[in-house]
Structures are given as structure tokens and as C-alpha cells.
Amino acid sequence: EDGAKVATVGISAFAVEALTDLVFMQLPEVGKQTEAGESFAEVESVKAVSDIYAPVTGEVIAVNESLPDSLETLGEDPYGAGWIAKIRIADEAGLAALMDKAAYDKQCAEEG
């Protein structure tokens, strides 16, 4: 809307695998303002509670309401139906700092 870009945000398959046995998800509120690099949601596994960090600065315009009741979707389809929130991007300048999938996969392989 109004030419604004929207980011669909979730967690990667690598992160889902590292977390294992997810038991709870705290979604952000629609309307919440996000800052790139700041926590905006949480996921809890049997091992730990992990923050989910916003990759972009903007406003949460939608959340995946079905996710807390079907956490298996994060593992089954993290890049599709397992999305967490949609954020209207306020500052496109920060987009250049984000990794693409190939760079992320390479980093995960090196750390992994």
C-alpha cells in the first residue's frame, strides 16, 4: 500500500533445527514498531527461550495467528506457511545489510 515494501519474517530451517522441540511462540502485536536487530517475538523450546530479532525497521501489519497452535509448521514449512509476521518496511536503507539465502547457508555451514 502506498508503494511501501513489506517483509515477510520467519525463522530459518537451520534455526528451527537448532531449537528442537518447540513448545510456545509469542507473536508480536499488530501495530508494533520494530527496529532492525531488536527482539520483536519469542519462541520457546524444551531447551530455552529464544528471541526473534526483526531484520528490518518498520511496523508489524500482520501476524500468523495460527502459528502458536501449530508450531510444527515452523519446521515443516519455515519459508512458506511458517511465517511469523509481515512488517511494513520504514527504512529501506537497511535492506542492503541483509544476507541472501546463499550467504546465510554458507555462514550456517561454516558455523555448523
N, CA, C and O atoms as a GROMACS GRO file, in nm:
protein
  448
    1GLU      N    1   0.084  -0.118   0.000
    1GLU     CA    2   0.000   0.000   0.000
    1GLU      C    3   0.088   0.124   0.000
    1GLU      O    4   0.193   0.125   0.065
    2ASP      N    5   0.048   0.226  -0.070
    2ASP     CA    6   0.126   0.350  -0.083
    2ASP      C    7   0.268   0.323  -0.132
    2ASP      O    8   0.358   0.402  -0.103
    3GLY      N    9   0.290   0.213  -0.204
    3GLY     CA   10   0.422   0.181  -0.254
    3GLY      C   11   0.518   0.131  -0.148
    3GLY      O   12   0.636   0.110  -0.176
    4ALA      N   13   0.470   0.110  -0.026
    4ALA     CA   14   0.557   0.061   0.082
    4ALA      C   15   0.592  -0.085   0.058
    4ALA      O   16   0.511  -0.163   0.008
    5LYS      N   17   0.714  -0.120   0.094
    5LYS     CA   18   0.757  -0.259   0.084
    5LYS      C   19   0.722  -0.331   0.213
    5LYS      O   20   0.727  -0.273   0.322
    6VAL      N   21   0.688  -0.458   0.200
    6VAL     CA   22   0.653  -0.540   0.315
    6VAL      C   23   0.746  -0.661   0.319
    6VAL      O   24   0.767  -0.728   0.218
    7ALA      N   25   0.801  -0.688   0.437
    7ALA     CA   26   0.886  -0.804   0.459
    7ALA      C   27   0.805  -0.912   0.530
    7ALA      O   28   0.739  -0.884   0.630
    8THR      N   29   0.810  -1.033   0.478
    8THR     CA   30   0.752  -1.148   0.548
    8THR      C   31   0.865  -1.210   0.628
    8THR      O   32   0.967  -1.251   0.572
    9VAL      N   33   0.847  -1.217   0.760
    9VAL     CA   34   0.954  -1.256   0.851
    9VAL      C   35   0.922  -1.389   0.918
    9VAL      O   36   0.808  -1.414   0.957
   10GLY      N   37   1.023  -1.472   0.929
   10GLY     CA   38   1.010  -1.600   0.998
   10GLY      C   39   1.146  -1.640   1.054
   10GLY      O   40   1.233  -1.556   1.072
   11ILE      N   41   1.162  -1.769   1.080
   11ILE     CA   42   1.294  -1.818   1.120
   11ILE      C   43   1.336  -1.925   1.021
   11ILE      O   44   1.252  -1.990   0.958
   12SER      N   45   1.465  -1.943   1.007
   12SER     CA   46   1.519  -2.035   0.908
   12SER      C   47   1.506  -2.180   0.951
   12SER      O   48   1.488  -2.210   1.069
   13ALA      N   49   1.517  -2.270   0.854
   13ALA     CA   50   1.516  -2.413   0.883
   13ALA      C   51   1.632  -2.448   0.976
   13ALA      O   52   1.617  -2.532   1.065
   14PHE      N   53   1.747  -2.383   0.957
   14PHE     CA   54   1.864  -2.404   1.043
   14PHE      C   55   1.830  -2.370   1.188
   14PHE      O   56   1.864  -2.445   1.279
   15ALA      N   57   1.762  -2.257   1.210
   15ALA     CA   58   1.725  -2.216   1.345
   15ALA      C   59   1.623  -2.311   1.406
   15ALA      O   60   1.633  -2.344   1.524
   16VAL      N   61   1.525  -2.354   1.327
   16VAL     CA   62   1.424  -2.448   1.378
   16VAL      C   63   1.492  -2.577   1.424
   16VAL      O   64   1.460  -2.630   1.530
   17GLU      N   65   1.585  -2.626   1.342
   17GLU     CA   66   1.656  -2.749   1.376
   17GLU      C   67   1.739  -2.732   1.504
   17GLU      O   68   1.746  -2.823   1.586
   18ALA      N   69   1.802  -2.617   1.519
   18ALA     CA   70   1.884  -2.590   1.638
   18ALA      C   71   1.798  -2.580   1.764
   18ALA      O   72   1.841  -2.620   1.871
   19LEU      N   73   1.679  -2.525   1.750
   19LEU     CA   74   1.592  -2.507   1.866
   19LEU      C   75   1.531  -2.639   1.914
   19LEU      O   76   1.520  -2.662   2.035
   20THR      N   77   1.491  -2.725   1.823
   20THR     CA   78   1.425  -2.852   1.852
   20THR      C   79   1.306  -2.840   1.948
   20THR      O   80   1.302  -2.749   2.031
   21ASP      N   81   1.214  -2.928   1.937
   21ASP     CA   82   1.100  -2.941   2.028
   21ASP      C   83   1.039  -2.808   2.073
   21ASP      O   84   1.044  -2.774   2.191
   22LEU      N   85   0.983  -2.735   1.979
   22LEU     CA   86   0.920  -2.607   2.011
   22LEU      C   87   0.792  -2.629   2.090
   22LEU      O   88   0.713  -2.719   2.059
   23VAL      N   89   0.771  -2.546   2.193
   23VAL     CA   90   0.653  -2.562   2.279
   23VAL      C   91   0.566  -2.437   2.289
   23VAL      O   92   0.450  -2.446   2.328
   24PHE      N   93   0.621  -2.319   2.254
   24PHE     CA   94   0.544  -2.195   2.270
   24PHE      C   95   0.599  -2.088   2.177
   24PHE      O   96   0.719  -2.083   2.150
   25MET      N   97   0.509  -2.002   2.129
   25MET     CA   98   0.550  -1.889   2.045
   25MET      C   99   0.476  -1.765   2.090
   25MET      O  100   0.354  -1.766   2.102
   26GLN      N  101   0.550  -1.658   2.113
   26GLN     CA  102   0.491  -1.528   2.147
   26GLN      C  103   0.500  -1.440   2.023
   26GLN      O  104   0.608  -1.394   1.986
   27LEU      N  105   0.386  -1.418   1.960
   27LEU     CA  106   0.382  -1.334   1.840
   27LEU      C  107   0.384  -1.186   1.880
   27LEU      O  108   0.340  -1.151   1.989
   28PRO      N  109   0.433  -1.101   1.791
   28PRO     CA  110   0.424  -0.957   1.818
   28PRO      C  111   0.281  -0.910   1.797
   28PRO      O  112   0.201  -0.978   1.732
   29GLU      N  113   0.249  -0.794   1.851
   29GLU     CA  114   0.117  -0.734   1.830
   29GLU      C  115   0.116  -0.662   1.695
   29GLU      O  116   0.215  -0.600   1.656
   30VAL      N  117   0.003  -0.669   1.624
   30VAL     CA  118  -0.013  -0.589   1.503
   30VAL      C  119  -0.006  -0.442   1.546
   30VAL      O  120  -0.068  -0.403   1.645
   31GLY      N  121   0.070  -0.363   1.473
   31GLY     CA  122   0.089  -0.222   1.507
   31GLY      C  123   0.220  -0.197   1.581
   31GLY      O  124   0.263  -0.082   1.594
   32LYS      N  125   0.284  -0.305   1.628
   32LYS     CA  126   0.412  -0.290   1.699
   32LYS      C  127   0.517  -0.231   1.605
   32LYS      O  128   0.528  -0.272   1.489
   33GLN      N  129   0.592  -0.135   1.656
   33GLN     CA  130   0.702  -0.078   1.580
   33GLN      C  131   0.826  -0.164   1.604
   33GLN      O  132   0.857  -0.199   1.718
   34THR      N  133   0.896  -0.198   1.497
   34THR     CA  134   1.017  -0.279   1.510
   34THR      C  135   1.139  -0.197   1.473
   34THR      O  136   1.132  -0.104   1.393
   35GLU      N  137   1.250  -0.233   1.533
   35GLU     CA  138   1.380  -0.177   1.498
   35GLU      C  139   1.466  -0.292   1.451
   35GLU      O  140   1.471  -0.396   1.516
   36ALA      N  141   1.534  -0.276   1.340
   36ALA     CA  142   1.623  -0.381   1.290
   36ALA      C  143   1.721  -0.421   1.400
   36ALA      O  144   1.786  -0.335   1.461
   37GLY      N  145   1.732  -0.551   1.424
   37GLY     CA  146   1.825  -0.602   1.524
   37GLY      C  147   1.768  -0.612   1.664
   37GLY      O  148   1.834  -0.664   1.754
   38GLU      N  149   1.645  -0.564   1.684
   38GLU     CA  150   1.581  -0.570   1.816
   38GLU      C  151   1.483  -0.687   1.822
   38GLU      O  152   1.424  -0.724   1.720
   39SER      N  153   1.468  -0.746   1.940
   39SER     CA  154   1.374  -0.856   1.958
   39SER      C  155   1.231  -0.807   1.936
   39SER      O  156   1.192  -0.701   1.983
   40PHE      N  157   1.152  -0.887   1.862
   40PHE     CA  158   1.012  -0.850   1.843
   40PHE      C  159   0.917  -0.967   1.866
   40PHE      O  160   0.795  -0.949   1.861
   41ALA      N  161   0.970  -1.086   1.889
   41ALA     CA  162   0.889  -1.205   1.917
   41ALA      C  163   0.977  -1.305   1.991
   41ALA      O  164   1.098  -1.286   2.003
   42GLU      N  165   0.914  -1.411   2.043
   42GLU     CA  166   0.989  -1.515   2.114
   42GLU      C  167   0.938  -1.652   2.074
   42GLU      O  168   0.821  -1.671   2.042
   43VAL      N  169   1.030  -1.748   2.075
   43VAL     CA  170   0.994  -1.887   2.057
   43VAL      C  171   1.059  -1.965   2.171
   43VAL      O  172   1.174  -1.940   2.208
   44GLU      N  173   0.983  -2.060   2.225
   44GLU     CA  174   1.033  -2.138   2.338
   44GLU      C  175   1.038  -2.285   2.298
   44GLU      O  176   0.944  -2.341   2.243
   45SER      N  177   1.152  -2.346   2.329
   45SER     CA  178   1.167  -2.490   2.308
   45SER      C  179   1.182  -2.554   2.446
   45SER      O  180   1.183  -2.484   2.547
   46VAL      N  181   1.194  -2.685   2.448
   46VAL     CA  182   1.215  -2.750   2.577
   46VAL      C  183   1.351  -2.712   2.636
   46VAL      O  184   1.374  -2.728   2.756
   47LYS      N  185   1.441  -2.662   2.551
   47LYS     CA  186   1.575  -2.624   2.596
   47LYS      C  187   1.587  -2.481   2.644
   47LYS      O  188   1.656  -2.454   2.742
   48ALA      N  189   1.520  -2.388   2.577
   48ALA     CA  190   1.543  -2.246   2.607
   48ALA      C  191   1.436  -2.158   2.543
   48ALA      O  192   1.360  -2.202   2.457
   49VAL      N  193   1.432  -2.032   2.588
   49VAL     CA  194   1.351  -1.930   2.524
   49VAL      C  195   1.445  -1.848   2.436
   49VAL      O  196   1.550  -1.804   2.481
   50SER      N  197   1.406  -1.828   2.311
   50SER     CA  198   1.491  -1.754   2.218
   50SER      C  199   1.417  -1.634   2.161
   50SER      O  200   1.300  -1.644   2.122
   51ASP      N  201   1.486  -1.522   2.157
   51ASP     CA  202   1.430  -1.402   2.095
   51ASP      C  203   1.435  -1.417   1.944
   51ASP      O  204   1.525  -1.481   1.890
   52ILE      N  205   1.340  -1.358   1.878
   52ILE     CA  206   1.340  -1.346   1.733
   52ILE      C  207   1.361  -1.199   1.703
   52ILE      O  208   1.285  -1.114   1.750
   53TYR      N  209   1.464  -1.170   1.626
   53TYR     CA  210   1.503  -1.032   1.600
   53TYR      C  211   1.448  -0.983   1.467
   53TYR      O  212   1.450  -1.055   1.367
   54ALA      N  213   1.399  -0.862   1.467
   54ALA     CA  214   1.346  -0.802   1.345
   54ALA      C  215   1.462  -0.774   1.249
   54ALA      O  216   1.561  -0.713   1.288
   55PRO      N  217   1.450  -0.817   1.125
   55PRO     CA  218   1.555  -0.788   1.028
   55PRO      C  219   1.544  -0.646   0.971
   55PRO      O  220   1.638  -0.595   0.910
   56VAL      N  221   1.428  -0.584   0.991
   56VAL     CA  222   1.404  -0.451   0.934
   56VAL      C  223   1.333  -0.361   1.034
   56VAL      O  224   1.269  -0.408   1.128
   57THR      N  225   1.347  -0.231   1.013
   57THR     CA  226   1.275  -0.132   1.092
   57THR      C  227   1.141  -0.107   1.024
   57THR      O  228   1.135  -0.088   0.903
   58GLY      N  229   1.035  -0.107   1.102
   58GLY     CA  230   0.903  -0.083   1.044
   58GLY      C  231   0.791  -0.111   1.141
   58GLY      O  232   0.808  -0.101   1.262
   59GLU      N  233   0.675  -0.146   1.086
   59GLU     CA  234   0.556  -0.171   1.166
   59GLU      C  235   0.498  -0.308   1.132
   59GLU      O  236   0.482  -0.341   1.015
   60VAL      N  237   0.466  -0.386   1.235
   60VAL     CA  238   0.402  -0.516   1.214
   60VAL      C  239   0.260  -0.489   1.163
   60VAL      O  240   0.180  -0.423   1.229
   61ILE      N  241   0.230  -0.542   1.044
   61ILE     CA  242   0.097  -0.520   0.986
   61ILE      C  243   0.013  -0.647   0.984
   61ILE      O  244  -0.108  -0.641   0.959
   62ALA      N  245   0.075  -0.762   1.010
   62ALA     CA  246   0.002  -0.889   1.016
   62ALA      C  247   0.086  -0.990   1.093
   62ALA      O  248   0.209  -0.985   1.091
   63VAL      N  249   0.018  -1.082   1.161
   63VAL     CA  250   0.087  -1.193   1.227
   63VAL      C  251   0.018  -1.323   1.187
   63VAL      O  252  -0.099  -1.324   1.151
   64ASN      N  253   0.093  -1.431   1.193
   64ASN     CA  254   0.042  -1.563   1.158
   64ASN      C  255  -0.028  -1.621   1.280
   64ASN      O  256   0.031  -1.694   1.359
   65GLU      N  257  -0.156  -1.587   1.295
   65GLU     CA  258  -0.234  -1.622   1.414
   65GLU      C  259  -0.242  -1.772   1.439
   65GLU      O  260  -0.260  -1.814   1.553
   66SER      N  261  -0.229  -1.853   1.334
   66SER     CA  262  -0.240  -1.998   1.352
   66SER      C  263  -0.112  -2.060   1.405
   66SER      O  264  -0.114  -2.175   1.451
   67LEU      N  265  -0.002  -1.989   1.400
   67LEU     CA  266   0.128  -2.046   1.434
   67LEU      C  267   0.140  -2.097   1.578
   67LEU      O  268   0.189  -2.209   1.597
   68PRO      N  269   0.097  -2.023   1.680
   68PRO     CA  270   0.113  -2.074   1.817
   68PRO      C  271   0.044  -2.208   1.841
   68PRO      O  272   0.086  -2.285   1.927
   69ASP      N  273  -0.063  -2.237   1.766
   69ASP     CA  274  -0.135  -2.364   1.782
   69ASP      C  275  -0.084  -2.473   1.690
   69ASP      O  276  -0.128  -2.588   1.699
   70SER      N  277   0.008  -2.439   1.600
   70SER     CA  278   0.063  -2.539   1.507
   70SER      C  279   0.211  -2.511   1.484
   70SER      O  280   0.254  -2.485   1.372
   71LEU      N  281   0.288  -2.518   1.592
   71LEU     CA  282   0.431  -2.487   1.586
   71LEU      C  283   0.508  -2.579   1.491
   71LEU      O  284   0.615  -2.543   1.442
   72GLU      N  285   0.453  -2.696   1.464
   72GLU     CA  286   0.521  -2.787   1.371
   72GLU      C  287   0.534  -2.724   1.232
   72GLU      O  288   0.621  -2.763   1.155
   73THR      N  289   0.448  -2.627   1.201
   73THR     CA  290   0.456  -2.558   1.072
   73THR      C  291   0.590  -2.488   1.055
   73THR      O  292   0.640  -2.476   0.943
   74LEU      N  293   0.649  -2.440   1.165
   74LEU     CA  294   0.781  -2.376   1.156
   74LEU      C  295   0.883  -2.472   1.097
   74LEU      O  296   0.965  -2.432   1.014
   75GLY      N  297   0.880  -2.597   1.139
   75GLY     CA  298   0.974  -2.696   1.088
   75GLY      C  299   0.936  -2.752   0.953
   75GLY      O  300   1.023  -2.779   0.870
   76GLU      N  301   0.807  -2.768   0.930
   76GLU     CA  302   0.760  -2.827   0.805
   76GLU      C  303   0.770  -2.732   0.686
   76GLU      O  304   0.798  -2.774   0.574
   77ASP      N  305   0.747  -2.603   0.710
   77ASP     CA  306   0.746  -2.506   0.600
   77ASP      C  307   0.793  -2.368   0.649
   77ASP      O  308   0.716  -2.272   0.646
   78PRO      N  309   0.920  -2.359   0.695
   78PRO     CA  310   0.967  -2.232   0.753
   78PRO      C  311   0.968  -2.115   0.654
   78PRO      O  312   0.961  -2.000   0.695
   79TYR      N  313   0.978  -2.144   0.525
   79TYR     CA  314   0.986  -2.037   0.425
   79TYR      C  315   0.852  -2.010   0.357
   79TYR      O  316   0.845  -1.932   0.262
   80GLY      N  317   0.747  -2.075   0.404
   80GLY     CA  318   0.613  -2.057   0.347
   80GLY      C  319   0.511  -2.035   0.457
   80GLY      O  320   0.501  -1.926   0.512
   81ALA      N  321   0.435  -2.140   0.487
   81ALA     CA  322   0.327  -2.130   0.586
   81ALA      C  323   0.377  -2.101   0.727
   81ALA      O  324   0.298  -2.061   0.812
   82GLY      N  325   0.507  -2.120   0.754
   82GLY     CA  326   0.562  -2.095   0.886
   82GLY      C  327   0.604  -1.951   0.911
   82GLY      O  328   0.679  -1.924   1.006
   83TRP      N  329   0.559  -1.858   0.829
   83TRP     CA  330   0.594  -1.716   0.850
   83TRP      C  331   0.540  -1.669   0.985
   83TRP      O  332   0.439  -1.720   1.034
   84ILE      N  333   0.609  -1.572   1.045
   84ILE     CA  334   0.570  -1.521   1.178
   84ILE      C  335   0.494  -1.390   1.167
   84ILE      O  336   0.386  -1.375   1.226
   85ALA      N  337   0.549  -1.294   1.093
   85ALA     CA  338   0.487  -1.162   1.085
   85ALA      C  339   0.520  -1.096   0.952
   85ALA      O  340   0.616  -1.132   0.885
   86LYS      N  341   0.438  -0.999   0.916
   86LYS     CA  342   0.465  -0.914   0.800
   86LYS      C  343   0.491  -0.774   0.854
   86LYS      O  344   0.414  -0.720   0.934
   87ILE      N  345   0.602  -0.717   0.810
   87ILE     CA  346   0.645  -0.586   0.859
   87ILE      C  347   0.651  -0.488   0.742
   87ILE      O  348   0.719  -0.513   0.642
   88ARG      N  349   0.580  -0.376   0.755
   88ARG     CA  350   0.590  -0.268   0.656
   88ARG      C  351   0.723  -0.199   0.681
   88ARG      O  352   0.746  -0.144   0.789
   89ILE      N  353   0.810  -0.202   0.583
   89ILE     CA  354   0.946  -0.151   0.597
   89ILE      C  355   0.946   0.001   0.599
   89ILE      O  356   0.896   0.065   0.506
   90ALA      N  357   1.003   0.058   0.705
   90ALA     CA  358   1.009   0.204   0.719
   90ALA      C  359   1.138   0.260   0.662
   90ALA      O  360   1.141   0.374   0.615
   91ASP      N  361   1.244   0.181   0.667
   91ASP     CA  362   1.376   0.231   0.626
   91ASP      C  363   1.441   0.129   0.533
   91ASP      O  364   1.501   0.032   0.579
   92GLU      N  365   1.429   0.152   0.404
   92GLU     CA  366   1.483   0.058   0.307
   92GLU      C  367   1.635   0.060   0.300
   92GLU      O  368   1.695  -0.029   0.241
   93ALA      N  369   1.698   0.160   0.359
   93ALA     CA  370   1.844   0.169   0.355
   93ALA      C  371   1.908   0.048   0.422
   93ALA      O  372   2.016   0.005   0.381
   94GLY      N  373   1.843  -0.008   0.523
   94GLY     CA  374   1.898  -0.123   0.594
   94GLY      C  375   1.890  -0.254   0.518
   94GLY      O  376   1.952  -0.352   0.558
   95LEU      N  377   1.815  -0.257   0.409
   95LEU     CA  378   1.798  -0.381   0.334
   95LEU      C  379   1.929  -0.432   0.276
   95LEU      O  380   1.949  -0.553   0.264
   96ALA      N  381   2.018  -0.342   0.240
   96ALA     CA  382   2.146  -0.382   0.180
   96ALA      C  383   2.231  -0.464   0.275
   96ALA      O  384   2.317  -0.541   0.231
   97ALA      N  385   2.209  -0.449   0.405
   97ALA     CA  386   2.290  -0.521   0.504
   97ALA      C  387   2.240  -0.664   0.526
   97ALA      O  388   2.309  -0.744   0.590
   98LEU      N  389   2.123  -0.698   0.474
   98LEU     CA  390   2.069  -0.833   0.494
   98LEU      C  391   2.138  -0.934   0.404
   98LEU      O  392   2.180  -0.901   0.293
   99MET      N  393   2.150  -1.058   0.453
   99MET     CA  394   2.209  -1.166   0.374
   99MET      C  395   2.103  -1.227   0.284
   99MET      O  396   1.986  -1.233   0.320
  100ASP      N  397   2.145  -1.272   0.167
  100ASP     CA  398   2.054  -1.352   0.085
  100ASP      C  399   2.068  -1.498   0.131
  100ASP      O  400   2.152  -1.529   0.215
  101LYS      N  401   1.986  -1.586   0.076
  101LYS     CA  402   1.985  -1.725   0.121
  101LYS      C  403   2.121  -1.791   0.101
  101LYS      O  404   2.165  -1.866   0.189
  102ALA      N  405   2.187  -1.768  -0.010
  102ALA     CA  406   2.317  -1.831  -0.036
  102ALA      C  407   2.420  -1.790   0.068
  102ALA      O  408   2.495  -1.874   0.118
  103ALA      N  409   2.425  -1.662   0.103
  103ALA     CA  410   2.520  -1.614   0.204
  103ALA      C  411   2.486  -1.672   0.341
  103ALA      O  412   2.576  -1.708   0.417
  104TYR      N  413   2.358  -1.680   0.373
  104TYR     CA  414   2.316  -1.736   0.501
  104TYR      C  415   2.350  -1.885   0.509
  104TYR      O  416   2.404  -1.931   0.610
  105ASP      N  417   2.320  -1.959   0.403
  105ASP     CA  418   2.352  -2.102   0.401
  105ASP      C  419   2.502  -2.125   0.418
  105ASP      O  420   2.543  -2.217   0.488
  106LYS      N  421   2.582  -2.041   0.354
  106LYS     CA  422   2.728  -2.053   0.366
  106LYS      C  423   2.771  -2.028   0.510
  106LYS      O  424   2.853  -2.103   0.564
  107GLN      N  425   2.717  -1.925   0.573
  107GLN     CA  426   2.752  -1.895   0.712
  107GLN      C  427   2.712  -2.010   0.804
  107GLN      O  428   2.788  -2.048   0.893
  108CYS      N  429   2.593  -2.064   0.785
  108CYS     CA  430   2.546  -2.176   0.868
  108CYS      C  431   2.637  -2.298   0.852
  108CYS      O  432   2.668  -2.366   0.949
  109ALA      N  433   2.680  -2.325   0.729
  109ALA     CA  434   2.768  -2.439   0.704
  109ALA      C  435   2.902  -2.420   0.773
  109ALA      O  436   2.960  -2.515   0.826
  110GLU      N  437   2.953  -2.296   0.774
  110GLU     CA  438   3.080  -2.267   0.838
  110GLU      C  439   3.071  -2.278   0.990
  110GLU      O  440   3.166  -2.319   1.056
  111GLU      N  441   2.954  -2.241   1.046
  111GLU     CA  442   2.936  -2.244   1.191
  111GLU      C  443   2.891  -2.381   1.239
  111GLU      O  444   2.908  -2.415   1.356
  112GLY      N  445   2.831  -2.459   1.148
  112GLY     CA  446   2.759  -2.571   1.181
  112GLY      C  447   2.799  -2.699   1.225
  112GLY      O  448   2.715  -2.786   1.248
   0.00000   0.00000   0.00000
